[in-house]
């Protein structure tokens, strides 16, 4: 009935508005007729209301549009609810202008329907257009909705009352700021119910509690929360569940239960378990609230340690530092126990109707009172006596001894004691370590005596120290051994002379002086070593000198008058106290532009290994066989002639051997003219033309090097060459050959011929494997060959003339 009256009043108001609208339209038409102008106007009228989710029957009349005209008009309706979504909600009677509603409209989808009313005259010409909005009136058709049906959270039991536990959130889709969308929260139920804790919720959805949480009373709470709106006709609600898990915290103190173990240890024993302490704890096993932490009291020397067994939570007491029965026969200790996590207590004193309750809180985040002291266990550890080793006094001793101390001198006496009264002074000394066997040790007195001369420069001495260790072995059961160390610091004496670090040097042959450094060393220490004084001995004037000559290193200066080769110098080196040595210094001088390294050839040769030596010996045996074969061939009657260019007159005789002399004995009389003629006739058909001047040139060449000095030597050379090669001359040269020989024999001194080139062999090639020979470009004299050193010894042996 109430609903129908409301609709009737709404229709009366709409009709009155339409009447005023029609009256205004007629007045405007009258005014426009006077001006003979017709204007079309759009009119906006008050809106109609449609209640969403209308439960009545359809269709029903929403209202009527009435326009007063002298002529009949037709009505049309366009827009939302007609030909636009939501389609099919409204219709209009074209003749009467009655609007009807044909189905429900959801407010949550469409808050208002915007339409246009059109009036057409009999000629179907637009008469009037009106814009109309129809409001959808909300009804309470939605209950508040939670984001989730079930929430879950976890809190610690040590959380103080009033702390935030969780916040829920719900929404209502009805029209905002109306009773239909306004709702409130409340806790419908809590499972389980505990006497010491009560949960409450604020209107913003925040859930808290008052009192004390206790893991042992409730490990989990299920809180049912309701959200209910304030709809005028009907009130709607929904619920959700909040699951609160309680995390166990340390609200129970660990207490000692019992102990296992003997509480006895042997003196000097370490790493042994003395006993185990067992505790009880009501907190959750394996959590920090349950795990025990032990503390030892009364052990200032830190003889003991205690560790927690992770499986049983027992405390394992271990000795980590040896005890001495003679000083401590027993040890009194105390051990306290706590948990890894701090302790807290919560107790409800009074419940109030409003606000938080009155509670006692100890420890934790909200604790206001001091916690009780942890439990303590008192322990006595007994020390059992065992055989102690002798002890050296002191255990390590350093003494100073002069080096070169002779053998048989006492330098120290070890002292040891045995703390066991039953074995006092019943031990003997034994030498443990003496690297070079320098000393002896008396087994009864511990006296150290030198066995050999002590040398500070010995390889067994490190940083001027020599170490001797000794044992003292008692007669207990089992025998025990103590160790003592004697460090002998050797004071230095001037018993070494300076020596050269390198006794072989090389220098470059320069136009001016050349330099190289000479370094010495002395095994002695200051002040018996540096600075050194360097002095050159012998005939070195204008050849060699030192600059500087004082210090650790001196500079050897070679003058340009010293030629290439190896030179032996004597060098006197004195230390700061005048002790000296005379050292031989080998200096090799070479032309560095030809041979970069004067020692290259020698060092190369030194790299031949054993496998290469085998190859060399095999080659020597083969070479020896070839030499023997050549010996027999050269002594044969038939000789193979070496062809010679018959056109030249200035060539030497070619030879099949490179060694001086001949392999056969030749009589001097063979050079007689008749015999020569006979020899020439023997092979007259085989020997090409040879000029006698070749013999003269060969003789002159040998004289130039100082090996032939008379016409007799020239004659002997001609004998050897002719017989070694078995030369046959043609008969047409007989007389000319004889005249040349007679002319040479008639002279007292051989003529001097200039050397002539016979063949161009290319530019000089430098072989780094060969030693370089540097000869100044001045006028050559045979005496200069004496300064070439051992390099020309083999060449001199090859070129030396044969003796009769």
C-alpha distance (Angstrom), angle and dihedral (degrees) to the residues before:
residue distance angle dihedral
X1 . . .
X2 3.79 . .
X3 3.75 90.9 .
X4 3.86 93.4 52.4
X5 3.83 92.9 50.9
X6 3.77 89.3 52.2
X7 3.81 90.9 53.1
X8 3.83 91.9 47.0
X9 3.81 92.6 53.0
X10 3.78 90.5 48.9
X11 3.82 91.9 52.7
X12 3.83 92.9 48.9
X13 3.81 90.0 52.6
X14 3.82 91.9 50.0
X15 3.81 92.5 48.7
X16 3.78 91.8 51.7
X17 3.78 90.8 50.8
X18 3.81 91.0 50.2
X19 3.79 90.8 50.0
X20 3.79 91.4 54.5
X21 3.76 88.7 46.8
X22 3.80 93.4 53.0
X23 3.81 91.1 47.4
X24 3.79 90.7 54.0
X25 3.81 91.7 48.6
X26 3.82 92.7 52.8
X27 3.81 92.2 50.1
X28 3.78 89.8 51.2
X29 3.77 92.5 49.5
X30 3.83 90.4 51.1
X31 3.77 89.7 51.4
X32 3.77 92.4 47.4
X33 3.81 92.7 49.3
X34 3.78 89.9 57.8
X35 3.81 89.6 56.9
X36 3.82 91.5 40.6
X37 3.86 87.6 -125.4
X38 3.79 124.7 126.5
X39 3.86 116.5 -159.3
X40 3.78 127.5 -175.3
X41 3.77 114.3 -138.2
X42 3.84 132.3 -169.5
X43 3.74 115.0 -136.3
X44 3.82 129.0 -157.1
X45 3.74 113.5 -157.3
X46 3.80 132.7 -176.0
X47 3.76 115.5 -73.4
X48 3.78 130.1 -107.0
X49 3.83 120.6 -130.2
X50 3.81 126.9 -130.5
X51 3.77 119.1 -167.1
X52 3.81 112.1 -134.3
X53 3.75 117.8 -122.9
X54 3.86 91.0 15.8
X55 3.82 104.6 -167.4
X56 3.86 97.0 -156.9
X57 3.79 129.6 94.4
X58 3.83 123.5 -74.7
X59 2.93 138.8 -91.4
X60 3.76 105.2 36.1
X61 3.85 130.9 167.4
X62 3.79 114.6 -99.6
X63 3.84 96.7 179.9
X64 3.83 147.4 -57.9
X65 3.80 132.2 -103.9
X66 3.82 113.4 -146.0
X67 3.83 122.8 -176.0
X68 3.79 117.1 -178.2
X69 3.78 111.6 -134.1
X70 3.77 136.4 155.0
X71 3.71 85.5 -126.8
X72 3.73 134.5 46.6
X73 3.81 119.3 -93.6
X74 3.81 132.5 -163.7
X75 3.83 122.1 -136.5
X76 3.80 129.0 -139.1
X77 3.83 131.2 -177.8
X78 3.83 124.8 -154.6
X79 3.86 136.5 173.1
X80 3.82 137.8 43.6
X81 3.75 114.4 9.8
X82 3.84 91.7 21.7
X83 3.76 114.6 52.1
X84 3.83 95.7 -9.7
X85 3.81 129.5 59.7
X86 2.90 124.2 -39.8
X87 3.80 83.5 41.9
X88 3.82 123.0 -168.2
X89 3.79 97.7 26.9
X90 3.86 98.0 110.8
X91 3.79 136.9 33.8
X92 3.85 133.0 177.8
X93 3.81 130.6 -149.2
X94 3.80 103.6 -123.7
X95 3.79 93.9 -151.8
X96 3.79 101.3 40.5
X97 3.87 102.9 24.6
X98 3.82 93.7 -127.2
X99 3.85 113.9 156.4
X100 3.82 117.9 -150.5
X101 3.87 132.5 -171.7
X102 3.79 116.1 -133.8
X103 3.89 106.2 179.8
X104 3.80 146.0 5.8
X105 3.80 125.7 -72.2
X106 3.86 123.5 -153.3
X107 3.79 112.7 -134.6
X108 3.81 91.7 -156.2
X109 3.84 87.6 62.8
X110 3.82 103.0 35.3
X111 3.80 121.9 22.6
X112 3.89 93.6 177.5
X113 3.83 138.3 12.0
X114 3.81 115.2 -139.9
X115 3.88 114.3 -154.7
X116 3.80 142.5 164.1
X117 3.89 124.1 -133.5
X118 3.80 114.6 -152.4
X119 3.85 127.1 -166.6
X120 3.87 118.2 -161.9
X121 3.86 124.3 -164.3
X122 3.84 121.4 -133.2
X123 3.76 89.0 -87.7
X124 3.83 89.9 58.1
X125 3.76 89.4 -112.5
X126 3.81 118.1 142.2
X127 3.75 108.6 -96.4
X128 3.81 104.5 169.3
X129 3.85 137.2 -0.8
X130 3.79 120.4 -162.9
X131 3.88 128.2 -173.4
X132 3.78 112.2 -143.4
X133 3.88 133.2 -178.2
X134 3.80 119.7 -158.1
X135 3.84 114.0 -160.2
X136 3.80 120.7 -143.0
X137 3.77 106.4 -136.9
X138 3.85 113.2 -139.7
X139 3.79 122.3 -126.9
X140 3.84 126.8 -170.4
X141 3.77 99.1 -93.4
X142 3.87 99.6 136.4
X143 3.77 128.5 68.8
X144 3.85 120.3 -150.8
X145 3.79 110.5 -85.2
X146 3.86 126.8 -148.1
X147 3.78 120.1 -141.2
X148 3.83 89.6 -123.5
X149 3.76 133.9 16.1
X150 3.84 92.1 -139.9
X151 3.79 128.6 29.8
X152 3.81 126.2 -173.3
X153 3.79 131.1 -163.2
X154 3.84 140.1 158.7
X155 3.80 130.0 -134.6
X156 3.80 133.6 178.5
X157 3.75 118.0 -109.2
X158 3.82 89.2 -131.0
X159 3.82 89.8 65.1
X160 3.82 108.7 124.1
X161 3.82 119.3 -121.3
X162 3.79 117.1 -88.4
X163 3.80 91.2 36.6
X164 3.79 118.6 136.1
X165 3.80 112.9 -98.6
X166 3.82 104.0 173.9
X167 3.84 142.4 -31.4
X168 3.80 124.3 -135.0
X169 3.81 125.5 -161.5
X170 3.83 131.8 -158.4
X171 3.85 135.1 176.3
X172 3.88 133.7 -156.5
X173 3.81 118.6 -149.6
X174 3.80 94.7 -154.9
X175 3.80 120.9 106.1
X176 3.78 109.5 -57.1
X177 3.75 122.4 -113.2
X178 3.79 91.4 21.5
X179 3.78 129.4 108.9
X180 3.80 87.8 -107.5
X181 3.85 91.5 65.5
X182 3.79 98.8 34.2
X183 3.82 113.7 96.7
X184 3.81 141.4 163.7
X185 3.84 135.0 -142.7
X186 3.75 127.5 -128.4
X187 3.82 136.4 165.9
X188 3.79 107.6 -114.4
X189 3.82 96.9 -173.9
X190 3.82 145.2 -13.3
X191 3.79 122.9 -149.3
X192 2.98 121.6 -129.6
X193 3.76 106.1 24.4
X194 3.83 111.5 -139.9
X195 3.81 123.3 -174.2
X196 3.80 96.6 -137.5
X197 3.84 99.8 50.2
X198 3.82 133.8 51.4
X199 3.84 126.8 179.2
X200 3.83 124.6 -145.8
X201 3.82 135.4 179.9
X202 3.78 131.7 -143.2
X203 3.82 125.7 -144.4
X204 3.78 91.2 -101.2
X205 3.82 88.6 62.1
X206 3.84 95.5 -104.7
X207 3.82 112.5 147.1
X208 3.83 119.5 -154.6
X209 3.78 136.7 159.2
X210 3.80 140.1 -135.8
X211 3.77 127.2 -146.4
X212 3.84 125.4 23.0
X213 3.79 130.4 -39.7
X214 3.79 114.5 -139.6
X215 3.79 121.9 -168.3
X216 3.79 91.1 -160.5
X217 3.86 91.3 56.2
X218 3.80 98.5 42.8
X219 3.76 127.5 3.8
X220 3.84 92.6 -176.3
X221 3.85 138.2 21.9
X222 3.84 127.4 -158.3
X223 3.85 110.3 -154.9
X224 3.85 118.1 -167.4
X225 3.84 110.2 -152.6
X226 3.87 122.7 -166.9
X227 3.85 127.1 -159.4
X228 3.90 113.4 -164.3
X229 3.84 127.5 -178.5
X230 3.86 127.2 -141.1
X231 3.81 101.8 -124.4
X232 3.87 114.5 166.9
X233 3.80 96.8 -140.0
X234 3.78 99.3 29.6
X235 3.85 133.8 0.9
X236 3.78 119.8 -140.6
X237 3.87 128.9 -163.1
X238 3.83 143.8 176.4
X239 3.82 136.1 -167.7
X240 3.79 141.4 -144.1
X241 3.82 133.9 -170.5
X242 3.81 124.5 -125.9
X243 3.83 114.1 -160.4
X244 3.83 111.7 -157.0
X245 3.82 116.2 -165.2
X246 3.81 114.8 -157.3
X247 3.82 115.0 -140.5
X248 3.77 114.3 -146.0
X249 3.78 115.1 -118.0
X250 3.75 132.3 -178.2
X251 3.78 105.3 -76.9
X252 3.82 95.3 134.9
X253 3.79 124.0 71.1
X254 3.83 118.8 -135.4
X255 3.80 112.9 -115.4
X256 3.81 129.8 -160.0
X257 3.79 112.6 -106.4
X258 3.82 106.9 175.7
X259 3.80 144.1 -42.4
X260 3.80 136.4 -125.1
X261 3.82 128.9 -159.2
X262 3.80 140.4 66.0
X263 3.81 99.3 -93.2
X264 3.85 88.7 -139.6
X265 3.81 130.0 115.9
X266 3.78 135.5 177.9
X267 3.77 117.5 -116.9
X268 3.83 115.2 -98.8
X269 3.81 88.2 19.1
X270 3.82 119.5 133.0
X271 3.79 135.8 178.8
X272 3.81 93.2 33.1
X273 3.83 122.6 133.1
X274 3.79 109.2 -121.7
X275 3.83 98.0 -172.2
X276 3.83 145.2 -39.3
X277 3.81 125.1 -115.7
X278 3.82 116.7 -151.6
X279 3.84 123.5 -156.3
X280 3.81 137.9 -173.0
X281 3.82 124.9 -137.1
X282 3.84 129.1 176.2
X283 3.77 94.8 -154.8
X284 3.82 121.3 101.2
X285 3.79 111.9 -67.2
X286 3.77 115.8 -111.2
X287 3.82 94.9 18.6
X288 3.82 124.0 113.7
X289 3.84 86.1 -109.2
X290 3.84 88.5 62.7
X291 3.82 103.1 36.5
X292 3.81 111.7 99.9
X293 3.80 126.6 -134.0
X294 3.82 116.3 -161.1
X295 3.81 127.9 -156.4
X296 3.84 126.0 -164.4
X297 3.81 118.3 -141.4
X298 3.82 127.1 -167.5
X299 3.83 96.5 29.9
X300 3.81 104.3 110.4
X301 3.81 93.0 157.3
X302 3.83 90.8 54.7
X303 3.80 95.4 -126.9
X304 3.82 91.7 150.8
X305 3.79 140.0 45.9
X306 3.80 130.4 -170.6
X307 3.79 126.7 -152.7
X308 3.83 131.0 -173.8
X309 3.80 119.6 -116.5
X310 3.84 103.3 -130.9
X311 3.79 92.6 -149.3
X312 3.82 102.9 45.1
X313 3.82 99.9 20.9
X314 3.83 88.1 -130.0
X315 3.80 121.9 146.4
X316 3.84 113.6 -119.5
X317 3.82 111.3 -153.2
X318 3.84 111.7 -154.9
X319 3.81 132.9 179.2
X320 3.81 110.9 -126.9
X321 3.81 101.9 168.3
X322 3.84 121.9 49.6
X323 3.79 117.9 -108.0
X324 3.80 124.0 -144.1
X325 3.78 117.8 -134.8
X326 3.80 91.6 -155.8
X327 3.82 91.4 60.4
X328 3.82 102.7 27.6
X329 3.78 122.1 23.9
X330 3.81 93.5 173.9
X331 3.78 137.8 11.6
X332 3.83 125.2 -145.5
X333 3.80 115.1 -151.0
X334 3.80 139.4 166.7
X335 3.79 126.8 -151.1
X336 3.82 125.8 -159.8
X337 3.79 125.6 -164.7
X338 3.80 132.7 -149.3
X339 3.79 136.4 155.8
X340 3.78 129.3 -98.7
X341 3.79 88.3 -116.9
X342 3.83 120.9 61.8
X343 3.78 115.7 -100.4
X344 3.83 123.0 -114.3
X345 3.85 136.9 177.9
X346 3.83 129.8 -159.5
X347 3.82 123.9 -173.0
X348 3.86 129.7 171.2
X349 3.78 111.9 -130.3
X350 3.86 100.6 174.0
X351 3.80 137.5 0.4
X352 3.81 117.5 -140.0
X353 3.82 130.0 -160.3
X354 3.78 93.2 -129.5
X355 3.73 132.0 28.3
X356 3.77 126.7 6.1
X357 3.78 123.3 -29.1
X358 3.79 126.0 -110.3
X359 3.84 109.4 -100.6
X360 3.82 139.0 166.3
X361 3.84 111.3 -126.7
X362 3.82 121.3 -172.7
X363 3.78 120.3 -177.0
X364 3.78 121.7 -17.1
X365 3.82 124.3 83.6
X366 3.81 95.4 -51.1
X367 3.81 100.2 35.2
X368 3.76 116.4 140.1
X369 3.82 101.2 173.0
X370 3.82 134.2 59.9
X371 3.79 120.1 -96.4
X372 3.82 122.3 -119.4
X373 3.83 118.6 -100.2
X374 3.82 117.4 -94.5
X375 3.79 121.2 -103.7
X376 3.85 117.2 -90.3
X377 3.83 130.2 -153.0
X378 3.84 120.3 -158.4
X379 3.82 117.5 -142.6
X380 3.83 135.1 -174.4
X381 3.81 117.4 -158.7
X382 3.84 116.7 -161.5
X383 3.84 120.9 -149.0
X384 3.81 117.7 -144.9
X385 3.81 119.4 -148.4
X386 3.83 119.1 -117.1
X387 3.81 133.5 169.6
X388 3.82 110.5 -69.7
X389 3.80 122.3 -149.0
X390 3.79 119.8 -118.7
X391 3.79 114.1 -92.2
X392 3.82 123.3 -138.1
X393 3.80 116.0 -135.1
X394 2.92 103.9 -122.6
X395 3.80 103.0 13.8
X396 3.83 90.7 -150.0
X397 3.81 125.2 27.4
X398 3.81 130.6 -177.3
X399 3.82 120.0 -157.3
X400 3.82 132.6 177.0
X401 3.81 118.3 -128.0
X402 3.79 128.0 174.6
X403 3.74 114.4 -117.7
X404 3.80 116.7 -112.4
X405 3.81 88.8 39.0
X406 3.81 102.3 162.5
X407 3.78 124.9 -117.6
X408 3.78 119.7 -88.1
X409 3.81 97.9 40.2
X410 3.81 120.5 128.8
X411 3.79 110.8 -130.1
X412 3.84 105.3 168.8
X413 3.82 145.1 -4.4
X414 3.80 122.8 -140.9
X415 3.81 116.9 -134.2
X416 3.81 123.0 -157.8
X417 3.79 137.6 167.0
X418 3.80 134.6 -162.0
X419 3.81 114.9 -138.4
X420 3.79 92.2 -155.7
X421 3.77 107.6 90.9
X422 3.77 92.4 -149.9
X423 3.80 91.9 57.9
X424 3.79 99.8 35.2
X425 3.83 112.0 146.5
X426 3.82 89.8 -5.2
X427 3.77 99.1 120.0
X428 3.78 138.9 91.0
X429 3.81 133.6 -140.0
X430 3.79 123.5 -117.9
X431 3.77 129.3 -175.8
X432 3.78 110.8 -115.7
X433 3.81 105.3 177.8
X434 3.80 130.8 10.7
X435 3.82 107.0 151.1
X436 3.83 98.5 -162.2
X437 3.82 97.8 22.1
X438 3.80 92.6 -112.4
X439 3.81 98.7 152.0
X440 3.77 144.3 33.9
X441 3.83 125.7 -137.5
X442 3.78 123.6 -145.5
X443 3.80 105.8 -133.6
X444 3.81 94.1 -146.8
X445 3.81 105.5 34.9
X446 3.82 99.7 28.9
X447 3.82 91.0 -130.7
X448 3.83 116.1 161.4
X449 3.83 114.9 -145.3
X450 3.81 127.6 -179.6
X451 3.79 114.0 -109.2
X452 3.81 97.6 -174.2
X453 3.78 138.7 8.4
X454 3.78 112.6 -70.1
X455 3.78 115.2 -127.3
X456 3.80 119.5 -166.6
X457 3.81 89.8 -158.1
X458 3.82 92.4 59.1
X459 3.79 117.2 124.5
X460 3.81 88.0 -123.4
X461 3.79 91.3 62.8
X462 3.82 116.0 89.3
X463 3.80 118.4 -167.0
X464 3.82 89.5 -15.6
X465 3.84 91.3 -56.0
X466 3.78 131.4 116.2
X467 3.81 119.0 -169.6
X468 3.80 128.0 -146.8
X469 3.82 122.0 -177.3
X470 3.80 126.6 -165.8
X471 3.80 138.1 -170.4
X472 3.78 129.1 -139.3
X473 3.83 109.0 -156.2
X474 3.83 119.8 -168.7
X475 3.79 128.2 -154.3
X476 3.79 97.7 -117.0
X477 3.78 128.4 123.0
X478 2.88 106.0 -76.6
X479 3.84 97.6 17.6
X480 3.79 112.9 -116.6
X481 3.79 126.1 -148.5
X482 3.79 131.8 -149.3
X483 3.82 124.2 -165.2
X484 3.80 128.9 -140.9
X485 3.81 128.6 -175.4
X486 3.81 127.9 -149.6
X487 3.81 116.5 -165.7
X488 3.82 111.2 -162.5
X489 3.81 112.2 -157.0
X490 3.83 106.8 -159.5
X491 3.79 115.9 -147.9
X492 3.78 113.4 -143.1
X493 3.82 126.8 -110.1
X494 3.77 128.0 -170.3
X495 3.79 95.5 -104.0
X496 3.79 99.1 131.1
X497 3.79 131.7 68.5
X498 3.80 126.6 -146.1
X499 3.81 114.8 -89.6
X500 3.78 132.9 -168.3
X501 3.78 116.2 -102.8
X502 3.82 89.7 -149.0
X503 3.80 124.2 22.6
X504 3.82 96.1 -176.6
X505 3.79 121.1 64.6
X506 3.79 136.7 165.4
X507 3.79 129.1 -147.8
X508 3.78 136.2 -172.8
X509 3.79 123.7 -110.6
X510 3.81 104.6 -120.3
X511 3.78 134.9 171.9
X512 3.78 88.3 -113.0
X513 3.83 135.4 25.3
X514 3.79 117.9 -45.0
X515 3.83 126.7 -156.2
X516 3.78 140.9 -151.2
X517 3.81 133.5 173.5
X518 3.80 125.2 -110.9
X519 3.82 117.7 -159.7
X520 3.79 127.9 -167.4
X521 3.78 133.7 -171.2
X522 3.79 136.6 -161.0
X523 3.81 125.2 -158.4
X524 3.81 90.2 -145.0
X525 3.78 124.5 90.3
X526 3.78 129.3 -123.3
X527 2.98 130.3 -36.8
X528 3.82 88.1 27.2
X529 3.79 97.2 56.6
X530 3.80 131.3 38.0
X531 2.96 142.6 63.6
X532 3.82 96.3 56.8
X533 3.81 127.6 -159.1
X534 3.85 113.8 -139.9
X535 3.85 120.4 -158.5
X536 3.81 130.4 176.8
X537 3.82 115.6 -139.0
X538 3.79 129.5 -156.6
X539 3.81 131.9 25.0
X540 3.78 102.2 -23.2
X541 3.78 101.0 131.9
X542 3.80 113.1 136.9
X543 3.81 88.0 0.8
X544 3.79 110.0 65.5
X545 3.81 136.2 9.5
X546 3.81 140.0 158.5
X547 3.82 124.4 -115.8
X548 2.99 111.7 -162.5
X549 3.79 102.5 15.1
X550 3.83 99.7 174.2
X551 3.82 128.9 76.7
X552 3.78 135.5 34.4
X553 3.80 93.6 -47.7
X554 3.81 129.8 33.5
X555 3.80 128.7 -165.0
X556 3.82 118.5 -126.6
X557 3.83 111.9 -148.7
X558 3.84 120.5 -159.3
X559 3.77 118.3 -159.8
X560 3.78 122.0 -138.9
X561 3.83 90.2 -108.8
X562 3.81 89.9 74.2
X563 3.78 109.8 89.7
X564 3.78 131.7 -154.4
X565 3.76 118.6 -67.1
X566 3.80 140.8 71.4
X567 3.80 117.0 -52.2
X568 3.81 126.6 -169.7
X569 3.81 115.4 -145.5
X570 3.78 131.2 -177.4
X571 3.80 117.2 -137.2
X572 3.79 127.2 -168.5
X573 3.83 114.3 -153.9
X574 3.82 120.9 -171.5
X575 3.81 128.0 -171.9
X576 3.82 126.6 -138.1
X577 3.83 90.9 -83.1
X578 3.81 95.7 48.5
X579 3.80 98.7 -102.0
X580 3.77 107.8 140.5
X581 3.76 146.5 178.5
X582 3.81 131.8 -155.7
X583 3.80 111.2 -132.4
X584 3.80 130.2 -169.2
X585 3.79 112.4 -129.3
X586 3.82 120.4 -164.1
X587 3.81 112.8 -155.9
X588 3.80 120.5 -173.6
X589 3.80 116.1 -160.4
X590 3.79 118.9 -160.6
X591 3.78 142.0 161.6
X592 3.80 101.7 -95.9
X593 3.80 92.5 -165.8
X594 3.82 88.9 66.2
X595 3.81 101.4 31.3
X596 3.81 114.7 27.5
X597 3.80 91.5 -161.4
X598 3.78 122.9 35.6
X599 3.80 91.1 -155.9
X600 3.81 96.6 45.7
X601 3.78 94.8 104.2
X602 3.81 93.9 46.4
X603 3.81 94.1 46.3
X604 3.78 91.2 47.1
X605 3.75 90.9 53.7
X606 3.77 91.3 49.1
X607 3.75 91.6 61.3
X608 3.79 93.7 69.1
X609 3.78 107.4 119.1
X610 3.78 130.9 -152.0
X611 3.81 94.6 -91.0
X612 3.82 91.1 54.5
X613 3.83 90.3 49.6
X614 3.77 89.1 59.2
X615 3.79 90.5 54.9
X616 3.83 90.2 48.1
X617 3.83 93.1 52.2
X618 3.81 90.3 48.6
X619 3.79 89.9 52.2
X620 3.80 90.4 49.3
X621 3.80 91.3 54.5
X622 3.81 90.3 49.9
X623 3.82 90.3 48.1
X624 3.80 90.1 50.1
X625 3.79 89.5 54.0
X626 3.79 91.5 50.2
X627 3.83 90.7 50.3
X628 3.78 91.7 51.2
X629 3.78 90.1 48.0
X630 3.80 90.6 49.9
X631 3.83 89.1 50.0
X632 3.79 92.9 57.7
X633 3.78 93.1 42.9
X634 3.82 92.8 49.6
X635 3.84 90.9 52.6
X636 3.78 92.9 53.2
X637 3.78 120.7 109.2
X638 3.76 94.8 -122.7
X639 3.82 116.3 65.6
X640 3.76 127.0 -172.3
X641 3.76 111.4 -122.4
X642 3.76 119.4 -133.0
X643 3.81 111.3 -135.5
X644 3.81 116.8 -116.9
X645 3.75 128.7 -163.6
X646 3.87 103.0 -99.9
X647 3.82 92.6 -156.0
X648 3.81 98.8 64.6
X649 3.79 125.4 76.0
X650 3.80 99.3 -174.8
X651 3.81 102.8 61.9
X652 3.78 125.7 113.3
X653 3.76 119.0 -123.7
X654 3.83 110.6 -88.5
X655 3.78 114.6 -120.9
X656 3.79 135.5 -156.0
X657 3.81 93.0 -149.0
X658 3.78 133.5 57.2
X659 3.81 96.9 -158.9
X660 3.81 124.7 89.7
X661 3.77 123.3 -104.1
X662 3.77 129.1 14.8
X663 3.73 136.0 -75.9
X664 3.82 94.7 -131.1
X665 3.76 134.6 60.5
X666 3.83 110.5 -112.0
X667 3.83 123.3 -170.4
X668 3.78 116.0 -125.2
X669 3.79 91.7 -131.1
X670 3.78 90.3 68.9
X671 3.76 90.1 87.1
X672 3.83 91.5 65.7
X673 3.73 111.8 123.6
X674 3.79 96.6 -117.5
X675 3.79 91.6 49.7
X676 3.77 91.2 46.7
X677 3.71 91.2 51.3
X678 3.77 89.5 48.5
X679 3.78 91.2 49.8
X680 3.78 91.0 48.6
X681 3.72 91.9 52.0
X682 3.79 91.9 52.5
X683 3.81 95.1 69.8
X684 3.78 101.6 17.3
X685 3.76 92.4 137.0
X686 3.79 96.5 52.6
X687 3.82 106.6 44.9
X688 3.85 119.9 84.3
X689 3.80 122.2 -144.4
X690 3.78 115.0 -68.9
X691 3.79 125.1 -176.7
X692 3.75 119.1 -132.6
X693 3.75 89.1 -136.0
X694 3.80 87.0 78.7
X695 3.79 89.4 68.0
X696 3.75 91.0 48.8
X697 3.78 92.5 49.3
X698 3.80 91.2 49.9
X699 3.78 90.1 51.4
X700 3.80 92.1 47.6
X701 3.80 92.4 49.4
X702 3.78 91.7 53.6
X703 3.77 92.4 46.8
X704 3.82 90.3 53.9
X705 3.83 90.0 61.4
X706 3.77 91.7 47.6
X707 3.75 98.6 -107.8
X708 3.85 102.8 110.8
X709 3.81 120.6 41.9
X710 3.87 107.5 164.9
X711 3.76 143.9 40.0
X712 3.79 88.8 -106.9
X713 3.82 89.4 63.8
X714 3.81 90.2 50.8
X715 3.78 90.2 51.8
X716 3.80 92.3 50.7
X717 3.80 91.2 49.0
X718 3.81 90.0 52.3
X719 3.84 88.7 51.7
X720 3.81 93.2 52.3
X721 3.82 95.3 45.9
X722 3.79 95.7 47.5
X723 3.82 94.7 46.7
X724 3.86 96.5 40.8
X725 3.77 92.8 54.4
X726 3.85 95.5 34.3
X727 3.78 89.2 -133.6
X728 3.83 118.3 -164.5
X729 3.74 117.1 -159.8
X730 3.77 127.1 -155.7
X731 3.79 116.0 -109.8
X732 3.80 92.5 -119.6
X733 3.86 89.4 68.8
X734 3.83 96.8 48.7
X735 3.76 98.4 97.7
X736 3.81 94.3 41.4
X737 3.82 91.6 49.9
X738 3.84 91.4 49.3
X739 3.78 92.0 51.0
X740 3.76 93.0 50.6
X741 3.80 92.3 50.6
X742 3.79 92.8 48.5
X743 3.80 90.8 49.0
X744 3.81 92.2 53.1
X745 3.82 92.0 47.2
X746 3.79 90.9 50.1
X747 3.86 92.7 58.5
X748 3.77 121.4 83.5
X749 3.81 93.0 -153.3
X750 3.78 126.8 34.5
X751 3.81 115.6 -117.4
X752 3.79 118.0 -103.4
X753 3.79 113.0 -121.2
X754 3.75 125.1 -170.5
X755 3.82 112.3 -117.0
X756 3.77 113.6 -105.2
X757 3.81 128.6 -154.7
X758 3.80 113.4 -116.1
X759 3.78 101.9 -175.3
X760 3.80 136.6 1.6
X761 3.79 108.3 -120.0
X762 3.80 99.7 -177.3
X763 3.80 133.3 -103.9
X764 3.74 121.7 -33.1
X765 3.83 112.3 -84.0
X766 3.79 117.0 -153.5
X767 3.79 115.9 -140.2
X768 3.83 110.9 -161.3
X769 3.81 89.0 -156.6
X770 3.83 91.3 65.2
X771 3.77 126.1 73.8
X772 3.75 115.1 -108.7
X773 3.81 118.9 -120.9
X774 3.75 114.7 -155.7
X775 3.84 116.6 -164.7
X776 3.82 118.8 174.8
X777 3.74 116.9 -117.2
X778 3.83 93.5 -119.2
X779 3.79 123.4 112.0
X780 3.78 110.8 -57.2
X781 3.80 121.9 -123.2
X782 3.81 126.0 179.5
X783 3.80 90.8 -122.9
X784 3.82 90.1 68.6
X785 3.76 89.4 67.2
X786 3.80 87.9 71.7
X787 3.83 90.3 68.0
X788 3.78 96.0 54.5
X789 3.78 91.2 89.2
X790 3.79 127.6 -149.4
X791 3.79 92.7 -30.9
X792 3.83 90.8 84.7
X793 3.79 98.0 41.3
X794 3.78 93.2 99.3
X795 3.83 92.5 44.2
X796 3.80 90.6 51.3
X797 3.81 90.4 51.5
X798 3.80 90.8 51.5
X799 3.78 94.8 48.3
X800 3.84 96.3 42.5
X801 3.88 110.1 115.6
X802 3.79 121.1 -115.6
X803 3.79 117.4 -100.2
X804 3.82 121.6 -134.8
